[in-house]
Amino acid sequence: MKQPAGGSVERSEGKPRFVRLAERTLPRRVRFLLEGLQERTAYFEGALGQLFDEVEQRLFKQADCARSNDQQRRLMEAIREIKRGKADIVPRFLIHLESSLAQIDQADADAAAPGTRRDRLPAKLELVDSRDLEISLATQDIANKAEIRHTSALYMLGHRLGVIAGRPAFESDRMPLGPLALAKALQHALSDLDLDQQDRIQVFHDFDNLVMAAIGQFYETCNRYLAEQGVLPNLQFQTQRSSPQKHAAGADAEAGSADAPAEEKAGMARAPQTPATAGNAAPLG
């Protein structure tokens, strides 16, 4: 079998590096909101459990209908490998999401600059391992489909997370908990499984069909939680708009708690609002 393609997470001496929320020194209000979002990622425990039950059933059916002994052997090995590593998949997925939340205020400098957007594929494709490129294309395909399906929910969540981070609204491909972040979390969750590349890519397709097709429920839960906590509670989706950064040039909305010290209200405690929400958001400070 082929070795798993490397993940996209930051690495130190060959090992993934993650940041836990408990490790960060954050304003009380910001920590409370991020921990609330982290609690809601428990949604993926059930979703991923169902996904890999379906993956195993699919592999069994394919093995029964295999056209050759080699194909059947490969499929049975994939089933055994998934059973072996299944218990670690959800924890690895969730720690990836937690790390992205914990570093919500540490986006690259160009992410906050108006009019900028990260290139979604490496500039020099000839230097990219073909397996890594296949994974990159699979994750991007998942993200693109979700952006189309859930434009409104992602727009609102991007603005609310921007308030928490004290920066302009997140575009979906930069957003913690966004579709691309979820696809990369899956990439990390699978990275220790010794799967053939064909089977690995098929799991991404299963994830798209079974988990991402219903992800609107998760985004609705996150948006409702933040609105209930006073983070842009009256935010409305604008069907015709320019980039989220341009819409984040209005009045300020605070993300610090009412009783937080002045120094805790600095930095992440303030972020621009959109014209659609100016005057409607309950101050968090």
C-alpha positions as CSV (number, residue, x, y, z in Angstrom):
1,M,0.0,0.0,0.0
2,K,1.0,3.6,-0.5
3,Q,2.0,5.7,2.4
4,P,-0.5,8.4,3.4
5,A,-0.1,11.8,1.9
6,G,1.3,14.4,4.3
7,G,-1.1,16.7,6.0
8,S,-1.2,20.5,5.6
9,V,-0.8,21.3,9.3
10,E,2.3,23.1,10.6
11,R,5.0,20.6,11.5
12,S,7.9,20.6,13.8
13,E,10.6,17.9,13.3
14,G,8.2,16.0,11.1
15,K,5.3,16.0,13.7
16,P,2.1,18.0,13.5
17,R,2.0,21.0,15.8
18,F,-1.3,21.9,17.3
19,V,-2.3,24.7,19.8
20,R,-4.9,23.9,22.4
21,L,-7.3,26.6,23.6
22,A,-6.0,26.1,27.1
23,E,-2.6,27.1,26.0
24,R,-3.6,30.6,24.7
25,T,-3.8,33.7,26.8
26,L,-7.1,35.1,25.6
27,P,-9.6,37.7,26.8
28,R,-12.2,36.0,29.0
29,R,-15.0,36.9,26.6
30,V,-13.1,35.6,23.6
31,R,-12.2,32.4,25.4
32,F,-15.8,31.8,26.4
33,L,-17.0,32.2,22.8
34,L,-14.3,29.9,21.4
35,E,-14.9,27.3,24.0
36,G,-18.6,27.4,23.1
37,L,-17.8,26.8,19.5
38,Q,-15.4,24.0,20.4
39,E,-18.2,22.3,22.4
40,R,-20.4,22.4,19.3
41,T,-17.8,20.5,17.2
42,A,-19.0,17.4,19.1
43,Y,-21.5,17.3,16.2
44,F,-18.7,15.6,14.2
45,E,-18.5,12.7,16.7
46,G,-21.7,11.3,15.4
47,A,-21.3,12.5,11.8
48,L,-17.9,10.9,11.4
49,G,-19.0,7.7,13.2
50,Q,-21.8,7.3,10.6
51,L,-19.4,8.2,7.8
52,F,-17.0,5.4,8.6
53,D,-19.7,2.9,9.2
54,E,-20.8,3.7,5.6
55,V,-17.2,3.6,4.3
56,E,-16.8,0.1,5.8
57,Q,-20.1,-1.1,4.3
58,R,-19.1,0.3,0.9
59,L,-15.7,-1.4,1.0
60,F,-17.3,-4.7,1.9
61,K,-19.7,-4.4,-1.1
62,Q,-16.8,-3.5,-3.4
63,A,-14.8,-6.4,-2.1
64,D,-17.7,-8.8,-2.8
65,C,-17.9,-7.6,-6.4
66,A,-14.1,-7.3,-6.9
67,R,-13.0,-8.2,-10.4
68,S,-9.7,-9.7,-9.3
69,N,-8.0,-11.2,-6.2
70,D,-5.6,-8.2,-6.1
71,Q,-8.5,-5.8,-6.0
72,Q,-10.3,-7.8,-3.3
73,R,-7.1,-8.0,-1.2
74,R,-6.6,-4.3,-1.4
75,L,-10.2,-3.5,-0.3
76,M,-10.0,-6.0,2.6
77,E,-6.7,-4.4,3.7
78,A,-8.4,-1.0,3.6
79,I,-11.2,-2.3,5.8
80,R,-8.8,-3.7,8.3
81,E,-6.8,-0.4,8.3
82,I,-9.9,1.6,9.0
83,K,-11.0,-0.7,11.8
84,R,-7.5,-0.4,13.3
85,G,-7.4,3.4,13.3
86,K,-11.1,4.2,13.6
87,A,-10.9,5.1,17.3
88,D,-8.3,7.8,16.6
89,I,-10.1,9.5,13.6
90,V,-12.5,11.6,15.6
91,P,-10.0,12.9,18.2
92,R,-7.6,13.8,15.4
93,F,-10.3,15.6,13.5
94,L,-11.4,17.5,16.6
95,I,-7.9,18.6,17.7
96,H,-7.3,20.0,14.3
97,L,-10.5,22.1,14.6
98,E,-9.6,23.2,18.1
99,S,-6.2,24.4,16.9
100,S,-7.7,26.5,14.2
101,L,-10.0,28.1,16.7
102,A,-7.2,28.6,19.2
103,Q,-5.2,30.5,16.5
104,I,-8.2,32.5,15.2
105,D,-6.3,35.8,15.8
106,Q,-3.1,34.7,14.1
107,A,-4.1,34.7,10.4
108,D,-1.4,35.6,7.9
109,A,-1.0,39.3,7.4
110,D,-2.2,39.1,3.8
111,A,-5.5,37.5,4.9
112,A,-6.6,40.7,6.6
113,A,-5.6,43.0,3.7
114,P,-8.6,44.1,1.6
115,G,-8.8,42.5,-1.8
116,T,-6.4,39.7,-1.1
117,R,-7.2,36.0,-1.3
118,R,-5.0,33.0,-0.9
119,D,-4.1,31.0,-4.0
120,R,-6.0,27.8,-3.7
121,L,-3.5,25.7,-5.5
122,P,0.3,25.8,-5.4
123,A,1.8,28.1,-8.1
124,K,4.3,25.5,-9.3
125,L,2.3,22.4,-9.8
126,E,5.2,20.5,-11.3
127,L,6.9,20.6,-7.9
128,V,4.0,19.0,-6.0
129,D,3.8,15.3,-5.4
130,S,0.9,13.9,-7.4
131,R,-0.6,12.3,-4.3
132,D,-0.6,15.6,-2.5
133,L,-2.1,17.3,-5.5
134,E,-4.9,14.8,-5.7
135,I,-5.7,15.4,-2.0
136,S,-5.5,19.2,-2.5
137,L,-7.9,19.0,-5.3
138,A,-10.3,16.8,-3.3
139,T,-10.3,19.1,-0.3
140,Q,-10.8,22.2,-2.6
141,D,-13.7,20.5,-4.4
142,I,-15.4,19.8,-1.0
143,A,-14.9,23.5,0.0
144,N,-16.2,24.8,-3.3
145,K,-19.4,22.8,-3.2
146,A,-20.0,23.8,0.4
147,E,-19.5,27.5,-0.4
148,I,-22.2,27.2,-3.0
149,R,-24.6,25.2,-0.8
150,H,-24.2,27.3,2.3
151,T,-23.3,30.8,1.1
152,S,-25.6,32.6,3.6
153,A,-24.5,30.7,6.7
154,L,-20.8,31.0,5.8
155,Y,-21.2,34.7,5.2
156,M,-22.7,35.3,8.6
157,L,-20.3,33.0,10.4
158,G,-17.3,34.6,8.7
159,H,-18.4,38.0,10.0
160,R,-19.1,36.8,13.5
161,L,-15.8,35.0,13.7
162,G,-14.2,38.2,12.5
163,V,-15.7,40.1,15.4
164,I,-14.2,37.6,17.8
165,A,-10.8,37.7,16.2
166,G,-10.8,41.5,16.0
167,R,-10.2,41.5,12.2
168,P,-12.2,41.9,9.0
169,A,-14.7,39.1,8.2
170,F,-13.2,35.8,7.2
171,E,-13.6,34.5,3.7
172,S,-14.7,30.8,3.8
173,D,-11.4,29.4,2.7
174,R,-9.6,31.1,5.6
175,M,-12.3,30.5,8.2
176,P,-11.9,28.3,11.3
177,L,-14.7,25.7,11.0
178,G,-15.1,26.7,7.3
179,P,-15.5,24.0,4.7
180,L,-11.8,24.0,3.7
181,A,-10.9,23.8,7.4
182,L,-13.2,20.7,7.8
183,A,-11.7,19.1,4.8
184,K,-8.1,19.6,6.1
185,A,-9.2,18.3,9.5
186,L,-10.3,15.1,7.7
187,Q,-7.0,15.0,5.8
188,H,-5.2,15.1,9.2
189,A,-7.5,12.5,10.7
190,L,-6.7,10.1,7.9
191,S,-3.0,10.8,7.7
192,D,-1.9,8.0,10.0
193,L,-4.0,5.4,8.1
194,D,-2.0,3.3,5.6
195,L,-4.6,3.5,2.8
196,D,-4.1,3.2,-1.0
197,Q,-4.5,6.6,-2.6
198,Q,-7.6,5.5,-4.5
199,D,-9.3,4.5,-1.2
200,R,-8.2,7.7,0.5
201,I,-9.7,9.9,-2.2
202,Q,-12.9,7.9,-2.1
203,V,-13.2,8.6,1.7
204,F,-13.1,12.4,0.8
205,H,-15.9,11.8,-1.7
206,D,-17.9,9.9,1.0
207,F,-17.2,12.8,3.5
208,D,-18.6,15.3,0.9
209,N,-21.7,13.2,0.2
210,L,-22.5,12.2,3.8
211,V,-21.2,14.9,6.1
212,M,-20.8,18.1,4.1
213,A,-24.2,17.7,2.4
214,A,-25.8,18.1,5.8
215,I,-23.2,20.6,7.2
216,G,-25.8,23.4,7.2
217,Q,-27.1,22.1,10.5
218,F,-23.7,22.6,12.1
219,Y,-23.3,26.1,10.7
220,E,-26.8,27.0,11.8
221,T,-26.0,25.9,15.3
222,C,-22.8,27.9,15.4
223,N,-24.5,31.1,14.0
224,R,-27.4,30.7,16.5
225,Y,-25.0,30.3,19.4
226,L,-23.0,33.4,18.5
227,A,-26.1,35.5,17.9
228,E,-27.5,34.4,21.2
229,Q,-24.2,35.5,22.8
230,G,-24.6,39.0,21.3
231,V,-22.2,38.6,18.4
232,L,-23.9,40.5,15.6
233,P,-27.3,39.2,16.6
234,N,-29.1,41.2,13.8
235,L,-26.7,40.3,11.0
236,Q,-28.4,39.8,7.7
237,F,-27.1,38.1,4.5
238,Q,-26.6,40.4,1.6
239,T,-27.1,38.7,-1.8
240,Q,-25.2,41.4,-3.7
241,R,-21.9,42.3,-2.0
242,S,-18.3,42.9,-2.7
243,S,-15.6,41.1,-0.6
244,P,-16.3,40.6,3.1
245,Q,-13.4,42.9,3.9
246,K,-15.0,45.8,2.2
247,H,-18.3,45.2,4.1
248,A,-16.3,45.1,7.3
249,A,-15.4,48.8,7.2
250,G,-18.3,50.3,9.3
251,A,-18.7,50.9,13.0
252,D,-17.0,48.8,15.6
253,A,-18.5,45.8,17.6
254,E,-16.7,44.7,20.7
255,A,-16.0,41.1,21.6
256,G,-14.7,41.6,25.2
257,S,-16.9,40.8,28.2
258,A,-18.7,43.5,30.1
259,D,-16.5,43.1,33.2
260,A,-13.2,42.4,31.5
261,P,-10.3,44.7,32.3
262,A,-9.4,47.3,29.7
263,E,-6.4,45.4,28.5
264,E,-8.5,42.4,27.8
265,K,-10.7,44.5,25.5
266,A,-7.8,45.4,23.3
267,G,-6.7,43.4,20.2
268,M,-9.3,40.8,19.6
269,A,-12.0,42.7,21.5
270,R,-13.0,44.9,18.6
271,A,-13.7,44.4,14.9
272,P,-15.4,46.4,12.1
273,Q,-19.1,45.7,11.4
274,T,-20.7,45.5,8.0
275,P,-23.0,48.2,6.8
276,A,-25.9,45.7,7.1
277,T,-25.3,45.4,10.9
278,A,-24.1,48.8,12.0
279,G,-26.2,49.9,14.9
280,N,-27.9,46.5,15.2
281,A,-25.2,44.5,17.0
282,A,-25.3,44.3,20.8
283,P,-21.9,45.5,22.2
284,L,-19.9,42.6,23.7
285,G,-17.9,44.9,25.9
